[in-house]
């Protein structure tokens, strides 16, 4: 039977109803939008709460300890009778251990990323990358005892005067632990570089290695810089490896072959003690935590500036 000229086919009517206004669909979209906003707001609110808590408790600490003394005193003995509150020993331990870790993680992570992105066959990359990322899932306490019971005796065969606890051992294992973070992010940044840049380089007669170093890496520099900053933040904030293998002795030293304490290791040490709540010794963990927060914030700001400056849009 032939339909009247003014009638619409059933398929067109169904399609029109599907695209028309639906109160139920509108309500569902609003609910999802509100839920996403709530999740974003919660993450921001938690960050603000952490900052407020650190600043508030640190303000109580600085009412008793001058800021200048905190920044310039070369001794950190807040739990002794002759108390000193100089943060420099903890900063030096944090910087030295992080520097050793980055000297391991950045070169090895970058080389691994270049291989996985530019040289590895597809089958090798699909197997190697998940195994590499498994290193990031190993508990850090396991890395700590690995540094203490395996790496330190091995280093003592090379350096007989090396003590049982040292920043060198902790830093080396931290570097191994950070490699997956650096290599994974750097490899993702390199894979995002358009193929036509590589093809243009090959057309000019460049080799695969020259293309990777002179074309792909500069084009992916913003992502690689972000990977480096993540590695730095991860090294600065590491706790268990340095708490177990570095010795937790607040010495002002720039020698990685000596024991020392980091900011995170001190926070763990005090948090497990029996200090009364509200005492000056207890308040030191908040001052140390605020210092660590500012260090990490500085590195993140540097990374953001580098990404904004060198970001390539294709």
C-alpha positions as CSV (number, residue, x, y, z in Angstrom):
1,X,0.0,0.0,0.0
2,X,1.4,3.4,-0.9
3,X,1.8,6.0,1.9
4,X,0.1,9.4,1.6
5,X,2.4,12.2,0.4
6,X,2.3,14.0,3.8
7,X,3.1,10.9,5.8
8,X,6.6,10.2,7.1
9,X,8.2,6.8,6.9
10,X,8.4,4.9,10.2
11,X,12.2,5.0,10.3
12,X,12.1,8.8,10.0
13,X,9.5,9.1,12.8
14,X,11.6,6.9,15.1
15,X,14.8,8.9,14.3
16,X,13.0,12.2,15.0
17,X,11.8,10.9,18.4
18,X,15.3,9.8,19.3
19,X,16.7,13.2,18.5
20,X,13.9,15.1,20.2
21,X,13.9,16.6,23.7
22,X,13.7,13.9,26.4
23,X,13.3,15.0,30.0
24,X,14.8,11.7,31.2
25,X,17.9,12.1,29.1
26,X,18.2,15.7,30.1
27,X,18.0,14.8,33.7
28,X,20.6,12.1,33.3
29,X,23.0,14.5,31.6
30,X,22.6,17.0,34.4
31,X,23.2,14.3,37.0
32,X,26.4,13.1,35.3
33,X,27.6,16.8,35.0
34,X,26.9,17.4,38.7
35,X,28.7,14.1,39.6
36,X,31.8,15.0,37.6
37,X,31.8,18.5,39.1
38,X,31.6,17.0,42.6
39,X,34.5,14.7,41.9
40,X,36.6,17.6,40.6
41,X,35.6,19.8,43.5
42,X,36.5,17.1,46.1
43,X,40.1,16.7,44.6
44,X,40.6,20.5,44.8
45,X,39.1,20.7,48.3
46,X,41.4,18.0,49.6
47,X,44.4,19.8,48.2
48,X,43.3,23.0,49.8
49,X,42.6,21.3,53.1
50,X,46.1,19.7,53.1
51,X,47.7,23.1,52.4
52,X,45.6,24.8,55.1
53,X,46.5,22.1,57.7
54,X,50.2,22.4,57.0
55,X,50.3,26.1,57.1
56,X,48.2,26.3,60.3
57,X,50.3,23.8,62.2
58,X,53.6,25.3,60.8
59,X,52.5,28.7,62.0
60,X,52.3,27.4,65.6
61,X,55.8,26.0,65.1
62,X,57.2,29.3,63.8
63,X,55.8,31.1,66.8
64,X,58.5,29.3,68.9
65,X,61.3,28.9,66.3
66,X,62.4,31.9,64.2
67,X,62.1,31.4,60.4
68,X,65.7,32.5,59.9
69,X,67.0,30.0,62.4
70,X,64.9,27.3,60.7
71,X,66.4,28.1,57.3
72,X,70.1,28.7,58.3
73,X,70.9,26.5,61.3
74,X,73.1,23.6,60.3
75,X,71.8,21.2,63.0
76,X,68.5,19.3,63.2
77,X,68.1,17.9,66.7
78,X,64.5,18.7,67.7
79,X,64.2,15.7,69.9
80,X,67.3,16.3,72.0
81,X,67.7,18.4,75.2
82,X,69.9,20.8,73.3
83,X,67.3,21.3,70.5
84,X,68.2,22.8,67.1
85,X,65.7,23.3,64.3
86,X,67.8,23.8,61.2
87,X,66.2,22.2,58.1
88,X,69.4,22.3,56.1
89,X,70.5,18.7,57.0
90,X,67.2,17.3,55.9
91,X,67.2,19.3,52.7
92,X,70.8,18.2,51.9
93,X,69.9,14.6,52.4
94,X,66.8,15.0,50.2
95,X,68.7,16.7,47.4
96,X,71.6,14.3,47.4
97,X,69.5,11.1,47.4
98,X,67.2,12.6,44.7
99,X,70.2,13.6,42.6
100,X,71.6,10.1,42.7
101,X,68.2,8.7,41.8
102,X,67.8,11.0,38.8
103,X,71.3,10.3,37.6
104,X,70.1,6.7,37.2
105,X,66.5,7.2,36.2
106,X,66.7,10.0,33.6
107,X,69.4,8.4,31.3
108,X,68.1,4.9,31.6
109,X,64.4,6.0,31.3
110,X,65.1,8.1,28.3
111,X,67.1,5.4,26.5
112,X,64.3,2.9,27.3
113,X,61.7,5.3,25.9
114,X,63.6,5.9,22.7
115,X,64.0,2.1,22.2
116,X,60.4,1.3,22.8
117,X,59.1,4.2,20.7
118,X,61.5,4.1,17.7
119,X,63.3,0.8,17.5
120,X,61.4,-2.0,19.3
121,X,59.1,-4.2,17.2
122,X,55.5,-4.1,18.0
123,X,55.4,-7.5,19.7
124,X,58.5,-6.6,21.8
125,X,57.0,-3.3,22.9
126,X,53.6,-4.8,23.8
127,X,55.4,-7.3,26.1
128,X,58.2,-5.1,27.4
129,X,56.2,-2.0,28.4
130,X,53.8,-3.8,30.8
131,X,56.7,-5.7,32.4
132,X,58.6,-2.4,32.8
133,X,55.6,-0.8,34.4
134,X,55.3,-3.6,36.9
135,X,58.4,-2.2,38.6
136,X,56.2,0.8,39.6
137,X,53.8,-1.6,41.4
138,X,56.4,-3.1,43.6
139,X,56.0,-1.9,47.3
140,X,58.6,0.6,48.2
141,X,59.4,-1.2,51.4
142,X,60.6,-4.1,49.2
143,X,62.9,-1.7,47.4
144,X,64.2,-0.4,50.8
145,X,65.2,-3.9,51.9
146,X,66.6,-4.6,48.5
147,X,68.9,-1.6,48.9
148,X,69.9,-2.5,52.4
149,X,70.5,-6.2,52.0
150,X,71.7,-6.5,48.4
151,X,72.8,-3.2,46.9
152,X,74.7,-2.0,50.0
153,X,76.9,-5.2,50.4
154,X,77.5,-5.1,46.6
155,X,78.7,-1.4,46.8
156,X,80.9,-2.3,49.8
157,X,82.9,-4.6,47.7
158,X,83.6,-1.7,45.4
159,X,84.0,0.9,48.1
160,X,85.2,-0.9,51.3
161,X,84.8,2.2,53.5
162,X,81.1,2.5,52.6
163,X,79.0,2.4,55.8
164,X,76.0,0.1,56.2
165,X,73.6,3.0,55.5
166,X,74.3,5.5,52.8
167,X,72.5,7.9,50.5
168,X,74.3,6.3,47.5
169,X,72.6,2.9,48.0
170,X,69.2,4.5,48.7
171,X,69.6,6.8,45.6
172,X,70.5,4.0,43.2
173,X,67.5,1.9,44.2
174,X,65.3,4.9,44.0
175,X,66.5,5.5,40.5
176,X,65.6,2.0,39.5
177,X,62.2,2.5,41.1
178,X,61.6,5.7,39.1
179,X,62.6,4.4,35.7
180,X,59.1,3.2,34.8
181,X,57.6,6.6,35.5
182,X,60.1,8.4,33.3
183,X,60.2,5.8,30.5
184,X,56.5,5.3,30.2
185,X,55.6,9.0,30.0
186,X,58.5,9.8,27.7
187,X,57.6,6.9,25.4
188,X,54.0,8.1,25.3
189,X,55.2,11.6,24.3
190,X,57.4,10.3,21.6
191,X,54.7,8.0,20.2
192,X,52.4,11.1,20.0
193,X,54.8,12.8,17.5
194,X,53.2,12.6,14.0
195,X,54.6,10.0,11.6
196,X,55.0,12.5,8.8
197,X,57.8,14.2,10.8
198,X,59.7,10.9,10.8
199,X,58.9,10.2,7.2
200,X,60.2,13.7,6.2
201,X,63.4,13.0,8.1
202,X,63.9,9.6,6.4
203,X,63.3,11.3,3.1
204,X,66.1,13.6,3.8
205,X,68.4,10.7,4.3
206,X,68.5,10.6,8.1
207,X,69.0,7.3,9.9
208,X,66.6,6.0,12.5
209,X,68.9,7.1,15.3
210,X,69.3,10.6,13.9
211,X,65.5,10.9,13.5
212,X,64.9,9.8,17.0
213,X,67.5,12.2,18.5
214,X,67.1,15.2,16.2
215,X,63.5,15.1,15.2
216,X,61.4,13.0,17.6
217,X,62.9,14.1,20.9
218,X,62.8,17.9,20.2
219,X,59.2,17.5,19.0
220,X,58.2,15.6,22.2
221,X,60.3,17.8,24.5
222,X,57.3,19.1,26.5
223,X,56.1,15.6,27.3
224,X,59.7,14.4,28.1
225,X,60.2,17.3,30.4
226,X,56.9,16.4,32.2
227,X,58.3,12.9,32.7
228,X,61.5,14.3,34.2
229,X,59.5,16.5,36.6
230,X,57.4,13.6,37.6
231,X,60.5,11.6,38.3
232,X,62.0,14.5,40.4
233,X,58.8,14.8,42.4
234,X,58.7,11.1,42.9
235,X,62.3,11.0,44.1
236,X,61.9,14.0,46.5
237,X,58.8,12.5,48.0
238,X,60.1,8.9,48.4
239,X,59.9,7.7,52.0
240,X,60.5,4.0,52.7
241,X,63.7,3.5,50.7
242,X,65.5,6.3,52.4
243,X,64.0,5.5,55.8
244,X,65.4,1.9,55.5
245,X,68.7,2.3,53.6
246,X,69.9,5.9,54.2
247,X,70.3,5.7,58.0
248,X,67.9,8.5,59.2
249,X,70.8,10.4,60.7
250,X,70.3,14.2,60.1
251,X,73.8,15.1,58.9
252,X,74.5,18.1,56.8
253,X,76.5,16.4,54.0
254,X,76.7,16.6,50.3
255,X,78.6,13.3,50.1
256,X,76.3,10.4,48.9
257,X,78.6,7.8,50.5
258,X,77.6,9.0,54.0
259,X,74.4,8.3,56.0
260,X,71.8,11.0,56.2
261,X,68.2,11.7,56.7
262,X,65.6,13.1,54.3
263,X,62.5,15.2,55.0
264,X,60.2,12.2,54.4
265,X,62.3,9.9,56.6
266,X,62.2,12.3,59.5
267,X,58.4,12.6,59.2
268,X,58.1,8.8,59.4
269,X,60.5,8.7,62.4
270,X,58.6,11.2,64.4
271,X,55.2,10.0,63.4
272,X,56.0,6.6,64.9
273,X,57.3,8.0,68.2
274,X,55.6,8.9,71.5
275,X,55.8,12.7,71.2
276,X,52.8,14.4,72.9
277,X,50.4,16.2,70.5
278,X,51.0,19.9,70.4
279,X,54.7,19.8,71.5
280,X,57.4,21.6,69.5
281,X,58.9,18.3,68.5
282,X,55.5,17.2,67.2
283,X,55.1,20.5,65.3
284,X,58.3,20.0,63.5
285,X,56.8,17.3,61.2
286,X,54.4,20.0,59.8
287,X,57.2,22.5,59.2
288,X,59.1,19.7,57.4
289,X,56.0,18.7,55.5
290,X,55.4,22.3,54.4
291,X,59.1,22.5,53.2
292,X,58.6,19.4,51.2
293,X,55.4,20.7,49.7
294,X,57.1,23.9,48.6
295,X,60.0,21.9,47.0
296,X,57.6,19.8,45.1
297,X,55.5,22.8,44.1
298,X,58.6,24.5,42.8
299,X,59.5,21.5,40.6
300,X,55.9,21.3,39.3
301,X,55.9,25.0,38.4
302,X,59.2,24.6,36.5
303,X,57.7,21.6,34.6
304,X,54.6,23.6,33.8
305,X,56.7,26.5,32.4
306,X,58.8,24.1,30.3
307,X,55.6,22.5,28.9
308,X,54.1,25.8,28.0
309,X,57.2,27.1,26.4
310,X,58.2,24.1,24.3
311,X,54.9,22.5,23.6
312,X,54.3,21.7,20.0
313,X,50.8,21.6,18.6
314,X,50.3,19.5,15.4
